[in-house]
Amino acid sequence: MSTQPLHSPKTDITLGASELITEHQAGVWRYLRAIGCDQSLADDLTQETFFAVLRRPFTQVNANATSSYLRRVAYHLLVSYRRRQKKMTVTSELDQLDTQWLRWAGADTLSNELAERLAECIGRLTDRAQLSLKLRFTEGASRESIAKELGITEHGAKNLMQRAKSQLKLCLDEKLNRD
């Protein structure tokens, strides 16, 4: 039985397909949503991004470079899709877009941490506030239908969601400033 390490130490880390997808899938999907894809198209293009990247051997230099590369592949797949659909609404300023994305979302690993912190903050909200936000942002419900579901006025639903979003912002600011 050999006692050699599974991975020899080196500067480049070769990732397996499942590790690459696990580590970066959520970030690619969020990026595609941020640049204008609906949920279904983001799902499809995220999958296509990994298919395109994994068709060749892939070596990760570092997580940030990998995230950037995956975003570029996803962006170009979106451009190709839009061209085929004759719906060109994507910016040609990819570097500026990438800079804005990093400013907004940070490295994908940070985005995952933010998502975890956001989930903690959502858990602090009242059940009604959680339900209102779930209906609005997960199910795309209108204020009118949220109000009907909660048995309040449409204005009450608006106020409830505004208060909930303010509480989430304060909670996230608090959690981020502690670190």
ZIVENRA-V92903 format. One record per run of one state. SS is the DSSP state (2 for helix, 1 for strand, 0 for the rest). FROM is the first residue (numbers start at 0). LEN is the number of residues. If there is no record, write none. Layout:
# ZIVENRA-V92903
SS_FROM_LEN + SS_FROM_LEN
This chain:
# ZIVENRA-V92903
0_0_12 + 1_12_2 + 0_14_2 + 2_16_18 + 0_34_4 + 2_38_16 + 0_54_4 + 1_58_2 + 0_60_2 + 2_62_23 + 0_85_8 + 2_93_12 + 0_105_2 + 2_107_17 + 0_124_2 + 2_126_12 + 0_138_4 + 2_142_8 + 0_150_3 + 2_153_25 + 0_178_1
